[in-house]
Amino acid sequence: MAFNEIIKYIRKQLNITQEQLAHELNVSFSTINRWENGHTIPKKLAMVCLIEFCRSKGVDEMTICELEKL
């Protein structure tokens, strides 16, 4: 699964908006939007924060493993 699909899936699973996810990860709304539209991918530090966020919110382990492969 591509990163933009994973990030959309995570948001849907947690039932949060792009704005809410941006706030949780301390990034801008436009950053989340670019991730979801496939324009950019997160840098290493942002990816680590995203994985930690997913673990803290109970995102399924298979999705977290997909993130760790990127």
Distance bins in CASP14 RR format, pairs under 12 A and 6 or more apart:
PFRMAT RR
TARGET T0000
AUTHOR 0000-0000-0000
RMODE 2
METHOD distances of the structure
MODEL  1
1 7 0 0 0 0 0 1 0 0 0 0 0
1 8 0 0 0 0 1 0 0 0 0 0 0
1 9 1 0 0 1 0 0 0 0 0 0 0
1 10 0 0 0 0 0 1 0 0 0 0 0
1 62 0 0 0 0 1 0 0 0 0 0 0
1 63 0 0 0 0 1 0 0 0 0 0 0
1 65 0 0 0 0 0 1 0 0 0 0 0
1 66 1 0 1 0 0 0 0 0 0 0 0
1 67 0 0 0 0 1 0 0 0 0 0 0
1 69 0 0 0 0 1 0 0 0 0 0 0
1 70 0 0 0 0 1 0 0 0 0 0 0
2 8 0 0 0 0 1 0 0 0 0 0 0
2 9 0 0 0 0 0 1 0 0 0 0 0
2 35 0 0 0 0 0 1 0 0 0 0 0
2 36 0 0 0 0 0 1 0 0 0 0 0
2 37 0 0 0 0 0 1 0 0 0 0 0
2 38 1 0 0 1 0 0 0 0 0 0 0
2 41 0 0 0 0 1 0 0 0 0 0 0
2 66 0 0 0 0 1 0 0 0 0 0 0
2 67 0 0 0 0 0 1 0 0 0 0 0
2 69 0 0 0 0 0 1 0 0 0 0 0
2 70 0 0 0 0 1 0 0 0 0 0 0
3 9 0 0 0 0 0 1 0 0 0 0 0
3 10 0 0 0 0 0 1 0 0 0 0 0
3 32 0 0 0 0 0 1 0 0 0 0 0
3 34 0 0 0 0 0 1 0 0 0 0 0
3 35 1 0 0 1 0 0 0 0 0 0 0
3 36 0 0 0 0 1 0 0 0 0 0 0
3 37 0 0 0 0 0 1 0 0 0 0 0
3 38 1 0 0 1 0 0 0 0 0 0 0
3 39 0 0 0 0 0 1 0 0 0 0 0
3 40 0 0 0 0 1 0 0 0 0 0 0
3 41 1 0 1 0 0 0 0 0 0 0 0
3 42 1 0 0 1 0 0 0 0 0 0 0
3 46 0 0 0 0 0 1 0 0 0 0 0
3 47 0 0 0 0 1 0 0 0 0 0 0
3 50 0 0 0 0 1 0 0 0 0 0 0
3 63 0 0 0 0 0 1 0 0 0 0 0
3 66 0 0 0 0 1 0 0 0 0 0 0
3 67 1 0 0 1 0 0 0 0 0 0 0
3 68 0 0 0 0 0 1 0 0 0 0 0
3 69 0 0 0 0 0 1 0 0 0 0 0
3 70 1 0 1 0 0 0 0 0 0 0 0
4 10 0 0 0 0 0 1 0 0 0 0 0
4 11 0 0 0 0 0 1 0 0 0 0 0
4 18 0 0 0 0 0 1 0 0 0 0 0
4 32 0 0 0 0 0 1 0 0 0 0 0
4 33 0 0 0 0 0 1 0 0 0 0 0
4 34 0 0 0 0 1 0 0 0 0 0 0
4 35 1 0 0 1 0 0 0 0 0 0 0
4 36 1 0 1 0 0 0 0 0 0 0 0
4 37 1 0 0 1 0 0 0 0 0 0 0
4 38 1 0 1 0 0 0 0 0 0 0 0
4 39 0 0 0 0 1 0 0 0 0 0 0
4 40 0 0 0 0 1 0 0 0 0 0 0
4 41 0 0 0 0 1 0 0 0 0 0 0
4 42 0 0 0 0 0 1 0 0 0 0 0
4 70 0 0 0 0 0 1 0 0 0 0 0
5 11 0 0 0 0 0 1 0 0 0 0 0
5 12 0 0 0 0 0 1 0 0 0 0 0
5 35 0 0 0 0 0 1 0 0 0 0 0
5 36 0 0 0 0 1 0 0 0 0 0 0
5 37 0 0 0 0 0 1 0 0 0 0 0
5 38 0 0 0 0 1 0 0 0 0 0 0
5 41 0 0 0 0 0 1 0 0 0 0 0
5 63 0 0 0 0 0 1 0 0 0 0 0
5 66 0 0 0 0 1 0 0 0 0 0 0
5 67 0 0 0 0 0 1 0 0 0 0 0
5 70 0 0 0 0 0 1 0 0 0 0 0
6 12 0 0 0 0 0 1 0 0 0 0 0
6 13 0 0 0 0 0 1 0 0 0 0 0
6 35 0 0 0 0 1 0 0 0 0 0 0
6 36 0 0 0 0 1 0 0 0 0 0 0
6 38 0 0 0 0 0 1 0 0 0 0 0
6 41 0 0 0 0 0 1 0 0 0 0 0
6 42 0 0 0 0 0 1 0 0 0 0 0
6 47 0 0 0 0 0 1 0 0 0 0 0
6 50 0 0 0 0 1 0 0 0 0 0 0
6 51 0 0 0 0 0 1 0 0 0 0 0
6 54 0 0 0 0 1 0 0 0 0 0 0
6 59 0 0 0 0 1 0 0 0 0 0 0
6 60 0 0 0 0 0 1 0 0 0 0 0
6 62 0 0 0 0 0 1 0 0 0 0 0
6 63 1 0 0 1 0 0 0 0 0 0 0
6 64 0 0 0 0 1 0 0 0 0 0 0
6 65 0 0 0 0 0 1 0 0 0 0 0
6 66 1 0 1 0 0 0 0 0 0 0 0
6 67 1 0 0 1 0 0 0 0 0 0 0
6 68 0 0 0 0 0 1 0 0 0 0 0
6 69 0 0 0 0 1 0 0 0 0 0 0
6 70 0 0 0 0 1 0 0 0 0 0 0
7 13 0 0 0 0 0 1 0 0 0 0 0
7 14 0 0 0 0 0 1 0 0 0 0 0
7 16 0 0 0 0 0 1 0 0 0 0 0
7 18 0 0 0 0 1 0 0 0 0 0 0
7 21 1 0 0 1 0 0 0 0 0 0 0
7 22 0 0 0 0 0 1 0 0 0 0 0
7 25 0 0 0 0 0 1 0 0 0 0 0
7 27 0 0 0 0 0 1 0 0 0 0 0
7 31 0 0 0 0 0 1 0 0 0 0 0
7 32 1 0 0 1 0 0 0 0 0 0 0
7 33 0 0 0 0 0 1 0 0 0 0 0
7 34 0 0 0 0 0 1 0 0 0 0 0
7 35 1 0 1 0 0 0 0 0 0 0 0
7 36 1 0 1 0 0 0 0 0 0 0 0
7 37 0 0 0 0 1 0 0 0 0 0 0
7 38 0 0 0 0 1 0 0 0 0 0 0
7 39 0 0 0 0 0 1 0 0 0 0 0
7 40 0 0 0 0 0 1 0 0 0 0 0
7 41 0 0 0 0 1 0 0 0 0 0 0
7 42 0 0 0 0 1 0 0 0 0 0 0
7 46 0 0 0 0 0 1 0 0 0 0 0
7 47 0 0 0 0 0 1 0 0 0 0 0
7 50 1 0 0 1 0 0 0 0 0 0 0
7 51 0 0 0 0 0 1 0 0 0 0 0
7 53 0 0 0 0 0 1 0 0 0 0 0
7 54 0 0 0 0 0 1 0 0 0 0 0
7 59 0 0 0 0 0 1 0 0 0 0 0
7 63 0 0 0 0 1 0 0 0 0 0 0
7 66 0 0 0 0 0 1 0 0 0 0 0
7 67 0 0 0 0 1 0 0 0 0 0 0
7 70 0 0 0 0 0 1 0 0 0 0 0
8 14 0 0 0 0 0 1 0 0 0 0 0
8 16 0 0 0 0 0 1 0 0 0 0 0
8 17 0 0 0 0 0 1 0 0 0 0 0
8 18 0 0 0 0 1 0 0 0 0 0 0
8 21 0 0 0 0 0 1 0 0 0 0 0
8 32 0 0 0 0 0 1 0 0 0 0 0
8 33 0 0 0 0 0 1 0 0 0 0 0
8 35 0 0 0 0 1 0 0 0 0 0 0
8 36 1 0 1 0 0 0 0 0 0 0 0
8 37 0 0 0 0 1 0 0 0 0 0 0
8 38 0 0 0 0 0 1 0 0 0 0 0
8 63 0 0 0 0 0 1 0 0 0 0 0
9 15 0 0 0 0 0 1 0 0 0 0 0
9 21 0 0 0 0 0 1 0 0 0 0 0
9 36 0 0 0 0 0 1 0 0 0 0 0
9 54 0 0 0 0 0 1 0 0 0 0 0
9 59 0 0 0 0 1 0 0 0 0 0 0
9 60 0 0 0 0 1 0 0 0 0 0 0
9 62 0 0 0 0 0 1 0 0 0 0 0
9 63 1 0 0 1 0 0 0 0 0 0 0
9 64 0 0 0 0 0 1 0 0 0 0 0
9 66 0 0 0 0 1 0 0 0 0 0 0
9 67 0 0 0 0 0 1 0 0 0 0 0
10 16 0 0 0 0 1 0 0 0 0 0 0
10 18 0 0 0 0 0 1 0 0 0 0 0
10 20 0 0 0 0 0 1 0 0 0 0 0
10 21 1 0 0 1 0 0 0 0 0 0 0
10 24 0 0 0 0 0 1 0 0 0 0 0
10 25 0 0 0 0 0 1 0 0 0 0 0
10 32 0 0 0 0 0 1 0 0 0 0 0
10 35 0 0 0 0 0 1 0 0 0 0 0
10 36 0 0 0 0 0 1 0 0 0 0 0
10 50 1 0 0 1 0 0 0 0 0 0 0
10 51 0 0 0 0 0 1 0 0 0 0 0
10 53 0 0 0 0 1 0 0 0 0 0 0
10 54 1 0 0 1 0 0 0 0 0 0 0
10 55 0 0 0 0 0 1 0 0 0 0 0
10 57 0 0 0 0 1 0 0 0 0 0 0
10 58 0 0 0 0 0 1 0 0 0 0 0
10 59 1 0 1 0 0 0 0 0 0 0 0
10 60 0 0 0 0 1 0 0 0 0 0 0
10 62 0 0 0 0 0 1 0 0 0 0 0
10 63 1 0 0 1 0 0 0 0 0 0 0
10 64 0 0 0 0 1 0 0 0 0 0 0
10 66 0 0 0 0 1 0 0 0 0 0 0
10 67 0 0 0 0 1 0 0 0 0 0 0
11 17 1 0 0 1 0 0 0 0 0 0 0
11 18 1 0 0 1 0 0 0 0 0 0 0
11 19 0 0 0 0 0 1 0 0 0 0 0
11 20 0 0 0 0 1 0 0 0 0 0 0
11 21 1 0 1 0 0 0 0 0 0 0 0
11 22 0 0 0 0 0 1 0 0 0 0 0
11 24 0 0 0 0 0 1 0 0 0 0 0
11 25 0 0 0 0 0 1 0 0 0 0 0
11 32 0 0 0 0 1 0 0 0 0 0 0
11 33 0 0 0 0 0 1 0 0 0 0 0
11 35 0 0 0 0 0 1 0 0 0 0 0
11 36 1 0 0 1 0 0 0 0 0 0 0
11 50 0 0 0 0 0 1 0 0 0 0 0
11 53 0 0 0 0 0 1 0 0 0 0 0
11 54 0 0 0 0 0 1 0 0 0 0 0
11 57 0 0 0 0 0 1 0 0 0 0 0
11 59 0 0 0 0 0 1 0 0 0 0 0
11 63 0 0 0 0 0 1 0 0 0 0 0
12 18 0 0 0 0 0 1 0 0 0 0 0
12 21 0 0 0 0 0 1 0 0 0 0 0
12 36 0 0 0 0 0 1 0 0 0 0 0
12 59 0 0 0 0 0 1 0 0 0 0 0
12 63 0 0 0 0 0 1 0 0 0 0 0
13 21 0 0 0 0 0 1 0 0 0 0 0
13 54 0 0 0 0 1 0 0 0 0 0 0
13 57 0 0 0 0 1 0 0 0 0 0 0
13 58 0 0 0 0 1 0 0 0 0 0 0
13 59 1 0 0 1 0 0 0 0 0 0 0
13 60 1 0 0 1 0 0 0 0 0 0 0
13 62 0 0 0 0 0 1 0 0 0 0 0
13 63 1 0 0 1 0 0 0 0 0 0 0
13 64 0 0 0 0 0 1 0 0 0 0 0
14 20 0 0 0 0 1 0 0 0 0 0 0
14 21 1 0 0 1 0 0 0 0 0 0 0
14 24 0 0 0 0 1 0 0 0 0 0 0
14 50 0 0 0 0 0 1 0 0 0 0 0
14 53 0 0 0 0 1 0 0 0 0 0 0
14 54 0 0 0 0 1 0 0 0 0 0 0
14 56 0 0 0 0 0 1 0 0 0 0 0
14 57 1 0 1 0 0 0 0 0 0 0 0
14 58 0 0 0 0 1 0 0 0 0 0 0
14 59 1 0 0 1 0 0 0 0 0 0 0
14 60 0 0 0 0 0 1 0 0 0 0 0
14 63 0 0 0 0 0 1 0 0 0 0 0
15 21 0 0 0 0 0 1 0 0 0 0 0
15 57 0 0 0 0 0 1 0 0 0 0 0
15 59 0 0 0 0 0 1 0 0 0 0 0
16 22 0 0 0 0 1 0 0 0 0 0 0
16 23 0 0 0 0 1 0 0 0 0 0 0
16 24 1 0 0 1 0 0 0 0 0 0 0
16 25 0 0 0 0 0 1 0 0 0 0 0
16 32 0 0 0 0 0 1 0 0 0 0 0
16 53 0 0 0 0 0 1 0 0 0 0 0
16 54 0 0 0 0 0 1 0 0 0 0 0
16 57 0 0 0 0 1 0 0 0 0 0 0
16 59 0 0 0 0 0 1 0 0 0 0 0
17 23 0 0 0 0 1 0 0 0 0 0 0
17 24 0 0 0 0 0 1 0 0 0 0 0
17 29 0 0 0 0 1 0 0 0 0 0 0
17 32 0 0 0 0 1 0 0 0 0 0 0
17 33 0 0 0 0 0 1 0 0 0 0 0
17 36 0 0 0 0 0 1 0 0 0 0 0
18 24 0 0 0 0 0 1 0 0 0 0 0
18 25 0 0 0 0 0 1 0 0 0 0 0
18 27 0 0 0 0 0 1 0 0 0 0 0
18 28 0 0 0 0 0 1 0 0 0 0 0
18 29 1 0 1 0 0 0 0 0 0 0 0
18 30 0 0 0 0 1 0 0 0 0 0 0
18 31 0 0 0 0 1 0 0 0 0 0 0
18 32 1 0 1 0 0 0 0 0 0 0 0
18 33 1 0 1 0 0 0 0 0 0 0 0
18 34 0 0 0 0 0 1 0 0 0 0 0
18 35 0 0 0 0 1 0 0 0 0 0 0
18 36 1 0 0 1 0 0 0 0 0 0 0
18 37 0 0 0 0 0 1 0 0 0 0 0
19 25 0 0 0 0 0 1 0 0 0 0 0
19 27 0 0 0 0 0 1 0 0 0 0 0
19 28 0 0 0 0 1 0 0 0 0 0 0
19 29 1 0 1 0 0 0 0 0 0 0 0
19 30 0 0 0 0 0 1 0 0 0 0 0
19 31 0 0 0 0 0 1 0 0 0 0 0
19 32 1 0 0 1 0 0 0 0 0 0 0
19 33 0 0 0 0 1 0 0 0 0 0 0
20 27 0 0 0 0 0 1 0 0 0 0 0
20 29 0 0 0 0 1 0 0 0 0 0 0
20 32 0 0 0 0 1 0 0 0 0 0 0
20 53 0 0 0 0 0 1 0 0 0 0 0
20 57 0 0 0 0 0 1 0 0 0 0 0
21 27 0 0 0 0 1 0 0 0 0 0 0
21 28 0 0 0 0 0 1 0 0 0 0 0
21 29 0 0 0 0 1 0 0 0 0 0 0
21 31 0 0 0 0 1 0 0 0 0 0 0
21 32 1 0 1 0 0 0 0 0 0 0 0
21 33 0 0 0 0 0 1 0 0 0 0 0
21 35 0 0 0 0 1 0 0 0 0 0 0
21 36 0 0 0 0 1 0 0 0 0 0 0
21 42 0 0 0 0 0 1 0 0 0 0 0
21 46 0 0 0 0 0 1 0 0 0 0 0
21 49 0 0 0 0 0 1 0 0 0 0 0
21 50 0 0 0 0 1 0 0 0 0 0 0
21 53 0 0 0 0 1 0 0 0 0 0 0
21 54 0 0 0 0 0 1 0 0 0 0 0
21 57 0 0 0 0 0 1 0 0 0 0 0
21 59 0 0 0 0 0 1 0 0 0 0 0
22 28 1 0 1 0 0 0 0 0 0 0 0
22 29 1 0 1 0 0 0 0 0 0 0 0
22 30 0 0 0 0 1 0 0 0 0 0 0
22 31 1 0 0 1 0 0 0 0 0 0 0
22 32 1 0 1 0 0 0 0 0 0 0 0
22 33 0 0 0 0 1 0 0 0 0 0 0
22 34 0 0 0 0 0 1 0 0 0 0 0
22 35 0 0 0 0 1 0 0 0 0 0 0
22 36 0 0 0 0 0 1 0 0 0 0 0
22 42 0 0 0 0 0 1 0 0 0 0 0
22 46 0 0 0 0 0 1 0 0 0 0 0
22 49 0 0 0 0 0 1 0 0 0 0 0
22 50 0 0 0 0 0 1 0 0 0 0 0
22 53 0 0 0 0 0 1 0 0 0 0 0
23 29 0 0 0 0 1 0 0 0 0 0 0
23 31 0 0 0 0 0 1 0 0 0 0 0
23 32 0 0 0 0 1 0 0 0 0 0 0
23 53 0 0 0 0 0 1 0 0 0 0 0
24 32 0 0 0 0 1 0 0 0 0 0 0
24 46 0 0 0 0 0 1 0 0 0 0 0
24 49 0 0 0 0 1 0 0 0 0 0 0
24 50 0 0 0 0 1 0 0 0 0 0 0
24 52 0 0 0 0 0 1 0 0 0 0 0
24 53 1 0 1 0 0 0 0 0 0 0 0
24 54 0 0 0 0 0 1 0 0 0 0 0
24 56 0 0 0 0 1 0 0 0 0 0 0
24 57 0 0 0 0 1 0 0 0 0 0 0
25 31 0 0 0 0 1 0 0 0 0 0 0
25 32 1 0 0 1 0 0 0 0 0 0 0
25 35 0 0 0 0 1 0 0 0 0 0 0
25 42 0 0 0 0 1 0 0 0 0 0 0
25 43 0 0 0 0 0 1 0 0 0 0 0
25 45 0 0 0 0 0 1 0 0 0 0 0
25 46 1 0 0 1 0 0 0 0 0 0 0
25 47 0 0 0 0 0 1 0 0 0 0 0
25 48 0 0 0 0 0 1 0 0 0 0 0
25 49 1 0 1 0 0 0 0 0 0 0 0
25 50 1 0 0 1 0 0 0 0 0 0 0
25 51 0 0 0 0 0 1 0 0 0 0 0
25 52 0 0 0 0 1 0 0 0 0 0 0
25 53 1 0 0 1 0 0 0 0 0 0 0
25 54 0 0 0 0 0 1 0 0 0 0 0
25 56 0 0 0 0 0 1 0 0 0 0 0
25 57 0 0 0 0 0 1 0 0 0 0 0
26 32 0 0 0 0 0 1 0 0 0 0 0
26 45 0 0 0 0 0 1 0 0 0 0 0
26 46 0 0 0 0 1 0 0 0 0 0 0
26 49 1 0 0 1 0 0 0 0 0 0 0
26 50 0 0 0 0 0 1 0 0 0 0 0
26 52 0 0 0 0 0 1 0 0 0 0 0
26 53 0 0 0 0 1 0 0 0 0 0 0
27 33 0 0 0 0 0 1 0 0 0 0 0
27 34 0 0 0 0 1 0 0 0 0 0 0
27 35 0 0 0 0 1 0 0 0 0 0 0
27 40 0 0 0 0 0 1 0 0 0 0 0
27 42 0 0 0 0 1 0 0 0 0 0 0
27 43 0 0 0 0 0 1 0 0 0 0 0
27 45 0 0 0 0 0 1 0 0 0 0 0
27 46 1 0 0 1 0 0 0 0 0 0 0
27 47 0 0 0 0 0 1 0 0 0 0 0
27 49 0 0 0 0 1 0 0 0 0 0 0
27 50 0 0 0 0 1 0 0 0 0 0 0
27 53 0 0 0 0 0 1 0 0 0 0 0
28 34 0 0 0 0 1 0 0 0 0 0 0
28 35 0 0 0 0 0 1 0 0 0 0 0
28 40 0 0 0 0 0 1 0 0 0 0 0
28 46 0 0 0 0 0 1 0 0 0 0 0
29 35 0 0 0 0 0 1 0 0 0 0 0
29 36 0 0 0 0 0 1 0 0 0 0 0
30 36 0 0 0 0 0 1 0 0 0 0 0
30 37 0 0 0 0 0 1 0 0 0 0 0
30 39 0 0 0 0 1 0 0 0 0 0 0
30 40 0 0 0 0 1 0 0 0 0 0 0
31 37 0 0 0 0 0 1 0 0 0 0 0
31 38 0 0 0 0 0 1 0 0 0 0 0
31 39 0 0 0 0 1 0 0 0 0 0 0
31 40 1 0 0 1 0 0 0 0 0 0 0
31 41 0 0 0 0 0 1 0 0 0 0 0
31 42 1 0 0 1 0 0 0 0 0 0 0
31 43 0 0 0 0 0 1 0 0 0 0 0
31 46 1 0 0 1 0 0 0 0 0 0 0
31 49 0 0 0 0 0 1 0 0 0 0 0
31 50 0 0 0 0 0 1 0 0 0 0 0
32 38 0 0 0 0 0 1 0 0 0 0 0
32 39 0 0 0 0 0 1 0 0 0 0 0
32 40 0 0 0 0 0 1 0 0 0 0 0
32 41 0 0 0 0 0 1 0 0 0 0 0
32 42 0 0 0 0 1 0 0 0 0 0 0
32 46 0 0 0 0 0 1 0 0 0 0 0
32 50 0 0 0 0 0 1 0 0 0 0 0
32 53 0 0 0 0 0 1 0 0 0 0 0
33 39 0 0 0 0 1 0 0 0 0 0 0
33 40 0 0 0 0 1 0 0 0 0 0 0
34 40 1 0 1 0 0 0 0 0 0 0 0
34 41 0 0 0 0 1 0 0 0 0 0 0
34 42 0 0 0 0 1 0 0 0 0 0 0
34 46 0 0 0 0 0 1 0 0 0 0 0
35 41 1 0 0 1 0 0 0 0 0 0 0
35 42 1 0 0 1 0 0 0 0 0 0 0
35 43 0 0 0 0 0 1 0 0 0 0 0
35 46 0 0 0 0 1 0 0 0 0 0 0
35 47 0 0 0 0 0 1 0 0 0 0 0
35 50 0 0 0 0 1 0 0 0 0 0 0
35 67 0 0 0 0 0 1 0 0 0 0 0
35 70 0 0 0 0 0 1 0 0 0 0 0
36 42 0 0 0 0 0 1 0 0 0 0 0
40 46 0 0 0 0 0 1 0 0 0 0 0
40 47 0 0 0 0 0 1 0 0 0 0 0
41 47 1 0 0 1 0 0 0 0 0 0 0
41 50 0 0 0 0 0 1 0 0 0 0 0
41 67 0 0 0 0 0 1 0 0 0 0 0
41 70 1 0 0 1 0 0 0 0 0 0 0
42 48 0 0 0 0 1 0 0 0 0 0 0
42 49 0 0 0 0 1 0 0 0 0 0 0
42 50 1 0 0 1 0 0 0 0 0 0 0
42 51 0 0 0 0 1 0 0 0 0 0 0
42 53 0 0 0 0 0 1 0 0 0 0 0
42 67 0 0 0 0 1 0 0 0 0 0 0
42 70 0 0 0 0 1 0 0 0 0 0 0
43 49 0 0 0 0 1 0 0 0 0 0 0
43 50 0 0 0 0 0 1 0 0 0 0 0
43 70 0 0 0 0 0 1 0 0 0 0 0
44 50 0 0 0 0 0 1 0 0 0 0 0
44 51 0 0 0 0 0 1 0 0 0 0 0
44 67 0 0 0 0 0 1 0 0 0 0 0
44 68 0 0 0 0 0 1 0 0 0 0 0
44 70 0 0 0 0 0 1 0 0 0 0 0
45 51 0 0 0 0 0 1 0 0 0 0 0
45 52 0 0 0 0 0 1 0 0 0 0 0
46 52 0 0 0 0 0 1 0 0 0 0 0
46 53 0 0 0 0 0 1 0 0 0 0 0
46 67 0 0 0 0 0 1 0 0 0 0 0
46 70 0 0 0 0 0 1 0 0 0 0 0
47 53 0 0 0 0 0 1 0 0 0 0 0
47 54 0 0 0 0 0 1 0 0 0 0 0
47 64 0 0 0 0 0 1 0 0 0 0 0
47 66 0 0 0 0 0 1 0 0 0 0 0
47 67 1 0 0 1 0 0 0 0 0 0 0
47 68 0 0 0 0 1 0 0 0 0 0 0
47 69 0 0 0 0 0 1 0 0 0 0 0
47 70 1 0 0 1 0 0 0 0 0 0 0
48 54 0 0 0 0 0 1 0 0 0 0 0
48 55 0 0 0 0 0 1 0 0 0 0 0
48 64 0 0 0 0 0 1 0 0 0 0 0
48 67 0 0 0 0 1 0 0 0 0 0 0
48 68 0 0 0 0 1 0 0 0 0 0 0
48 70 0 0 0 0 0 1 0 0 0 0 0
49 55 0 0 0 0 0 1 0 0 0 0 0
49 56 0 0 0 0 0 1 0 0 0 0 0
49 67 0 0 0 0 0 1 0 0 0 0 0
50 56 0 0 0 0 0 1 0 0 0 0 0
50 57 0 0 0 0 0 1 0 0 0 0 0
50 59 0 0 0 0 1 0 0 0 0 0 0
50 63 0 0 0 0 0 1 0 0 0 0 0
50 64 0 0 0 0 1 0 0 0 0 0 0
50 66 0 0 0 0 0 1 0 0 0 0 0
50 67 1 0 0 1 0 0 0 0 0 0 0
50 68 0 0 0 0 0 1 0 0 0 0 0
50 70 0 0 0 0 0 1 0 0 0 0 0
51 57 0 0 0 0 0 1 0 0 0 0 0
51 58 0 0 0 0 0 1 0 0 0 0 0
51 59 0 0 0 0 1 0 0 0 0 0 0
51 61 0 0 0 0 0 1 0 0 0 0 0
51 63 0 0 0 0 1 0 0 0 0 0 0
51 64 1 0 0 1 0 0 0 0 0 0 0
51 65 0 0 0 0 1 0 0 0 0 0 0
51 66 0 0 0 0 0 1 0 0 0 0 0
51 67 1 0 1 0 0 0 0 0 0 0 0
51 68 1 0 0 1 0 0 0 0 0 0 0
51 69 0 0 0 0 0 1 0 0 0 0 0
51 70 0 0 0 0 1 0 0 0 0 0 0
52 58 0 0 0 0 0 1 0 0 0 0 0
52 59 0 0 0 0 0 1 0 0 0 0 0
52 64 0 0 0 0 1 0 0 0 0 0 0
52 67 0 0 0 0 0 1 0 0 0 0 0
52 68 0 0 0 0 0 1 0 0 0 0 0
53 59 0 0 0 0 1 0 0 0 0 0 0
53 63 0 0 0 0 0 1 0 0 0 0 0
53 64 0 0 0 0 0 1 0 0 0 0 0
53 67 0 0 0 0 0 1 0 0 0 0 0
54 60 0 0 0 0 1 0 0 0 0 0 0
54 61 0 0 0 0 1 0 0 0 0 0 0
54 62 0 0 0 0 0 1 0 0 0 0 0
54 63 1 0 0 1 0 0 0 0 0 0 0
54 64 1 0 1 0 0 0 0 0 0 0 0
54 65 0 0 0 0 0 1 0 0 0 0 0
54 66 0 0 0 0 0 1 0 0 0 0 0
54 67 1 0 0 1 0 0 0 0 0 0 0
54 68 0 0 0 0 0 1 0 0 0 0 0
55 61 0 0 0 0 1 0 0 0 0 0 0
55 63 0 0 0 0 0 1 0 0 0 0 0
55 64 1 0 0 1 0 0 0 0 0 0 0
55 65 0 0 0 0 0 1 0 0 0 0 0
55 67 0 0 0 0 0 1 0 0 0 0 0
55 68 0 0 0 0 0 1 0 0 0 0 0
56 64 0 0 0 0 0 1 0 0 0 0 0
57 63 0 0 0 0 0 1 0 0 0 0 0
57 64 0 0 0 0 0 1 0 0 0 0 0
58 64 0 0 0 0 1 0 0 0 0 0 0
59 65 0 0 0 0 0 1 0 0 0 0 0
59 66 0 0 0 0 0 1 0 0 0 0 0
59 67 0 0 0 0 1 0 0 0 0 0 0
60 66 0 0 0 0 1 0 0 0 0 0 0
60 67 0 0 0 0 0 1 0 0 0 0 0
61 67 0 0 0 0 0 1 0 0 0 0 0
61 68 0 0 0 0 0 1 0 0 0 0 0
62 68 0 0 0 0 0 1 0 0 0 0 0
62 69 0 0 0 0 0 1 0 0 0 0 0
63 69 0 0 0 0 0 1 0 0 0 0 0
63 70 0 0 0 0 0 1 0 0 0 0 0
64 70 0 0 0 0 0 1 0 0 0 0 0
END
